[in-house]
Amino acid sequence: MGTIMWLLALFTIIFIFLHHLHTRRNRGQIPVSVNYHFTRRCNYTCGFCFHTASTSYIEDPNRAKEGLRLLANAGMRKLNFAGGEPFLYPKFLGEMIDFCKQDLKLESVSIVTNGSLIREDFLRKHGKNLDILAVSCDSFDEATNIQIGRGTGTQVKKLCEIARWCEKYGVLFKINTVVNRLNYMEDMNERIGELKPFRWKCFQVLIVAGENDTEETLRNGHKFTISDGEFEGFCERHRGQPSLVPEPNSLMAKSYLILDEYLRFLDRTGKQPSRPILEVGVKKALESVFWDEGAFLERGGLYDWVKPEMEKSCGKGGREELDW
């Protein structure tokens, strides 16, 4: 009898544990924030890029909208358009932005871009439906940018121009910096202080298997990697910036829900991508990949991502209004 009772107790504990895991997994199946990498093509050659141009495919706009509607129905509140370089396809990008705000009523719509192809008329036309524009800038020394593969010497000038356009059209201006072997000793305080982004996301350069990890892949990012201590040193040097959001590899690697150009979720643990959400639905696609919801929350994945109402008349407002 004692053995039977012990086994029953053991089975009960195992059942409770598995139920707990199942409950946690189900809670994580709401795609609150999604990064849609709708193209892998890019006009830059950043040496550490981890989403390289292995295909030139781009989805039909109507199918893309159908997929985005499925995500919104599944609980998506924020969508970030990324690449590759999204502004290689300004017509597609603008149509998707307007659809997300006007039809899906998403809380937040954002873009991550290298900035080189942005034109003022795009923001004039679509800025009302865009909450955040994140521009990549890894250095304020153009020689370093060129060495990284980010442009031909006009990156900083373009960044300042975009900051002015964002203010003019009421779009939150964000800067993304990849901290790597070429810039980790740089002091960016003065320039960041002048630009006053509402968010300055600093990533530790990341190696992703099959994307930037060997000489056989399109990029080999190993020559750019830095230690955790070197990354922490860069962040400590800029700790006084109110917009600073550090993101080490421990938080970045598996905390993003990435939808690729085929409308599949990618899995950064090395598993195959999910089936396209148009074929199997959002829930089943999510069940086949790993998304670290805890790391998503720890890195500040939920934040005030809706732009405030801003005065747009000349002489009113200002970048101070963006300092949350």
Wavefront OBJ file of the C-alpha trace (Angstrom):
o trace
v 0.000 0.000 0.000
v 2.817 2.368 0.830
v 4.366 1.880 -2.613
v 1.038 2.556 -4.344
v 0.480 5.737 -2.342
v 3.998 6.886 -3.130
v 3.455 6.267 -6.846
v 0.124 8.110 -6.771
v 1.783 11.064 -5.060
v 4.570 11.025 -7.640
v 2.109 10.920 -10.546
v 0.175 13.791 -8.968
v 3.308 15.909 -8.699
v 4.248 15.130 -12.313
v 0.709 15.985 -13.487
v 0.748 19.320 -11.641
v 4.188 20.141 -13.050
v 3.168 19.324 -16.636
v -0.061 21.273 -16.230
v 1.958 24.252 -14.985
v 4.236 24.057 -18.015
v 1.233 23.748 -20.331
v -0.402 26.776 -18.737
v 2.763 28.838 -19.054
v 3.139 27.751 -22.683
v -0.428 28.734 -23.501
v 0.095 32.139 -21.895
v 3.053 32.615 -24.191
v 1.073 31.897 -27.324
v -0.273 35.434 -27.643
v 1.895 37.213 -30.259
v 1.763 40.581 -28.509
v 4.675 42.084 -30.464
v 5.844 40.733 -33.818
v 8.801 41.646 -36.029
v 7.878 41.145 -39.686
v 11.033 40.781 -41.789
v 9.185 40.971 -45.085
v 12.369 41.185 -47.149
v 15.933 39.965 -46.783
v 17.321 42.267 -49.469
v 19.479 45.163 -48.308
v 21.562 47.920 -49.872
v 24.163 47.756 -47.090
v 26.733 45.063 -46.252
v 27.003 45.161 -42.452
v 29.512 42.505 -41.509
v 27.554 41.166 -38.520
v 24.054 41.074 -40.089
v 22.065 38.105 -38.742
v 19.148 38.235 -41.211
v 21.003 38.054 -44.498
v 19.820 38.232 -48.106
v 19.548 34.486 -48.689
v 16.379 35.027 -50.782
v 14.820 37.909 -52.715
v 11.231 36.803 -52.056
v 8.553 39.277 -51.002
v 4.953 38.296 -50.275
v 1.959 39.381 -52.341
v 0.391 42.413 -50.568
v -3.042 40.816 -50.245
v -1.605 37.624 -48.739
v 0.569 39.701 -46.404
v -2.521 41.600 -45.219
v -4.355 38.320 -44.651
v -1.465 37.101 -42.495
v -1.334 40.341 -40.503
v -5.079 40.127 -39.883
v -4.625 36.610 -38.496
v -1.959 37.927 -36.133
v -4.152 40.820 -34.984
v -7.013 38.396 -34.319
v -4.594 36.272 -32.269
v -3.728 39.211 -30.001
v -0.934 41.128 -31.748
v -0.796 44.712 -30.454
v 2.465 45.935 -32.002
v 4.015 45.206 -35.398
v 7.537 46.153 -36.385
v 8.540 46.092 -40.063
v 12.151 45.069 -40.626
v 14.421 43.476 -43.206
v 16.801 43.443 -44.932
v 16.007 47.050 -45.682
v 12.245 47.801 -45.666
v 12.584 51.030 -47.654
v 13.709 49.103 -50.722
v 9.941 48.552 -51.115
v 8.356 51.881 -50.096
v 5.019 51.200 -51.831
v 4.562 47.829 -50.085
v 5.746 49.279 -46.773
v 3.435 52.280 -46.916
v 0.448 50.123 -47.836
v 1.117 47.751 -44.940
v 1.554 50.607 -42.432
v -1.752 52.211 -43.420
v -3.509 48.819 -43.314
v -2.198 48.065 -39.813
v -3.440 51.355 -38.377
v -6.575 52.046 -40.394
v -7.926 48.507 -40.777
v -6.397 46.437 -37.974
v -6.308 49.330 -35.464
v -3.010 48.149 -33.996
v -1.732 50.042 -30.962
v 1.724 50.524 -32.416
v 3.346 50.290 -35.845
v 7.095 50.737 -36.230
v 9.920 50.348 -38.739
v 13.597 49.460 -38.312
v 15.742 50.801 -41.144
v 19.300 51.780 -42.005
v 17.802 55.139 -42.983
v 19.591 55.572 -46.299
v 16.477 55.355 -48.506
v 13.982 57.308 -46.389
v 12.432 60.285 -48.142
v 10.470 63.067 -46.508
v 7.452 62.499 -48.756
v 7.057 58.991 -47.288
v 6.639 60.404 -43.781
v 4.430 63.182 -45.094
v 2.101 60.547 -46.563
v 2.278 57.749 -43.987
v 3.605 59.400 -40.814
v 0.140 59.681 -39.264
v -0.033 55.864 -39.212
v 3.515 55.299 -37.966
v 4.308 55.354 -34.244
v 8.054 54.667 -34.205
v 10.858 54.967 -36.731
v 14.040 53.223 -35.567
v 17.213 54.077 -37.481
v 20.382 52.037 -37.168
v 23.518 53.993 -36.290
v 26.527 52.097 -34.977
v 28.967 54.985 -34.853
v 29.218 58.747 -35.168
v 32.595 58.242 -36.860
v 31.876 57.672 -40.550
v 35.135 55.785 -41.033
v 33.854 53.200 -38.540
v 30.480 52.999 -40.292
v 32.208 52.359 -43.610
v 34.398 49.676 -42.038
v 31.287 47.966 -40.637
v 29.619 48.078 -44.063
v 27.034 50.680 -43.141
v 27.065 53.145 -46.004
v 29.635 55.315 -47.735
v 30.046 58.212 -45.321
v 26.649 59.915 -45.040
v 25.043 57.881 -42.249
v 25.256 60.527 -39.510
v 24.056 63.361 -41.740
v 21.057 61.283 -42.828
v 20.322 60.308 -39.220
v 20.063 63.973 -38.200
v 17.812 64.690 -41.184
v 15.476 61.833 -40.263
v 15.311 63.046 -36.655
v 14.022 66.411 -37.911
v 11.455 64.739 -40.157
v 10.199 62.571 -37.289
v 9.674 65.667 -35.179
v 7.924 67.424 -38.040
v 5.494 64.582 -38.750
v 4.904 63.407 -35.187
v 6.760 60.076 -35.344
v 8.749 58.816 -32.358
v 12.442 58.741 -33.253
v 14.487 55.772 -32.072
v 18.140 54.815 -32.594
v 19.432 51.243 -32.737
v 23.135 50.614 -32.150
v 24.933 47.284 -32.486
v 27.837 47.366 -30.037
v 30.717 45.478 -31.619
v 34.510 45.173 -31.879
v 34.788 48.405 -33.901
v 32.713 50.755 -31.726
v 32.601 49.414 -28.159
v 35.169 51.994 -26.987
v 33.367 54.954 -28.562
v 31.798 57.704 -26.447
v 28.469 58.621 -28.051
v 27.076 60.711 -25.205
v 27.342 64.095 -26.885
v 25.628 63.107 -30.130
v 22.903 61.043 -28.454
v 22.285 63.974 -26.121
v 21.832 66.263 -29.117
v 19.495 63.912 -31.017
v 17.399 62.975 -27.960
v 15.832 59.751 -29.278
v 12.882 58.590 -27.227
v 14.607 55.180 -27.111
v 18.227 54.220 -27.768
v 18.443 50.449 -28.068
v 21.985 49.104 -27.742
v 22.432 45.487 -28.837
v 25.408 43.267 -28.209
v 26.472 41.878 -31.602
v 24.796 38.484 -32.019
v 25.850 35.321 -33.849
v 22.995 33.293 -35.370
v 23.627 29.825 -36.789
v 23.212 29.663 -40.544
v 23.149 33.447 -40.931
v 26.458 34.970 -39.809
v 28.460 32.223 -38.121
v 30.948 30.865 -40.701
v 32.875 31.775 -43.833
v 30.263 29.779 -45.766
v 27.399 32.099 -44.738
v 26.828 35.469 -46.422
v 28.239 37.189 -43.322
v 30.684 36.054 -40.666
v 30.114 38.106 -37.556
v 32.767 36.482 -35.370
v 35.313 39.195 -36.159
v 32.901 41.737 -34.610
v 32.015 39.926 -31.370
v 32.791 41.369 -27.939
v 32.704 39.967 -24.427
v 29.856 40.528 -22.006
v 32.192 42.721 -19.976
v 33.037 44.900 -22.974
v 29.361 45.339 -23.735
v 28.653 46.234 -20.109
v 31.490 48.772 -20.221
v 29.923 50.507 -23.234
v 26.540 50.634 -21.481
v 28.094 51.942 -18.257
v 29.798 54.750 -20.186
v 26.380 55.847 -21.474
v 24.344 55.125 -18.328
v 23.408 58.791 -18.010
v 21.375 58.729 -21.218
v 17.689 58.505 -20.202
v 16.807 56.798 -23.488
v 19.354 53.961 -23.126
v 17.941 50.412 -23.347
v 20.780 47.834 -23.170
v 20.151 44.454 -24.749
v 22.829 41.793 -24.180
v 22.804 38.493 -26.053
v 21.254 36.730 -23.081
v 18.057 38.739 -23.590
v 18.080 39.145 -27.354
v 18.651 35.703 -28.820
v 15.251 34.084 -28.245
v 13.027 36.911 -27.014
v 11.802 38.197 -30.397
v 8.903 36.799 -32.380
v 10.234 36.987 -35.918
v 7.977 36.468 -38.916
v 9.947 35.940 -42.114
v 9.232 36.779 -45.748
v 7.186 33.570 -46.136
v 4.987 34.445 -43.122
v 6.708 31.789 -40.987
v 7.897 32.179 -37.414
v 11.652 31.662 -37.082
v 13.164 29.633 -34.263
v 16.516 30.841 -32.899
v 17.180 27.539 -31.104
v 18.202 25.944 -34.398
v 14.887 24.273 -35.178
v 13.190 24.661 -38.533
v 10.833 27.624 -39.100
v 7.146 27.093 -38.527
v 4.762 26.438 -41.372
v 3.349 29.665 -42.889
v 0.580 31.114 -40.745
v -1.690 31.254 -43.815
v -1.473 27.454 -43.982
v -1.653 26.367 -40.348
v -2.874 29.432 -38.429
v -1.074 31.487 -35.810
v -1.579 29.177 -32.821
v -0.182 26.068 -34.491
v 2.713 28.000 -36.026
v 3.668 29.390 -32.608
v 3.535 25.955 -31.007
v 6.297 24.737 -33.333
v 8.875 27.386 -32.336
v 10.423 28.597 -29.092
v 9.736 32.125 -27.886
v 11.216 33.113 -24.519
v 8.379 35.209 -23.110
v 10.262 35.790 -19.856
v 13.238 37.297 -21.717
v 10.817 39.343 -23.836
v 9.426 40.937 -20.676
v 12.855 41.259 -19.019
v 14.295 43.206 -21.963
v 11.388 45.664 -21.786
v 9.427 44.273 -24.715
v 6.308 45.918 -23.312
v 6.682 49.701 -23.112
v 4.877 52.921 -24.040
v 4.945 52.257 -27.758
v 2.118 54.568 -28.839
v 3.167 58.058 -29.855
v 1.666 60.902 -27.820
v -0.391 63.632 -29.406
v 2.107 66.227 -30.567
v 1.790 69.831 -31.587
v 2.763 69.969 -35.241
v 2.515 73.685 -35.844
v 5.763 75.549 -36.326
v 7.400 76.690 -33.118
v 5.442 74.339 -30.849
v 6.322 71.007 -29.382
v 9.900 69.827 -29.518
v 11.994 66.773 -28.858
v 11.612 67.231 -25.098
v 8.060 65.907 -25.425
v 9.477 62.548 -26.453
v 11.562 62.033 -23.301
v 9.358 59.555 -21.458
l 1 2 3 4 5 6 7 8 9 10 11 12 13 14 15 16 17 18 19 20 21 22 23 24 25 26 27 28 29 30 31 32 33 34 35 36 37 38 39 40 41 42 43 44 45 46 47 48 49 50 51 52 53 54 55 56 57 58 59 60 61 62 63 64 65 66 67 68 69 70 71 72 73 74 75 76 77 78 79 80 81 82 83 84 85 86 87 88 89 90 91 92 93 94 95 96 97 98 99 100 101 102 103 104 105 106 107 108 109 110 111 112 113 114 115 116 117 118 119 120 121 122 123 124 125 126 127 128 129 130 131 132 133 134 135 136 137 138 139 140 141 142 143 144 145 146 147 148 149 150 151 152 153 154 155 156 157 158 159 160 161 162 163 164 165 166 167 168 169 170 171 172 173 174 175 176 177 178 179 180 181 182 183 184 185 186 187 188 189 190 191 192 193 194 195 196 197 198 199 200 201 202 203 204 205 206 207 208 209 210 211 212 213 214 215 216 217 218 219 220 221 222 223 224 225 226 227 228 229 230 231 232 233 234 235 236 237 238 239 240 241 242 243 244 245 246 247 248 249 250 251 252 253 254 255 256 257 258 259 260 261 262 263 264 265 266 267 268 269 270 271 272 273 274 275 276 277 278 279 280 281 282 283 284 285 286 287 288 289 290 291 292 293 294 295 296 297 298 299 300 301 302 303 304 305 306 307 308 309 310 311 312 313 314 315 316 317 318 319 320 321 322 323 324
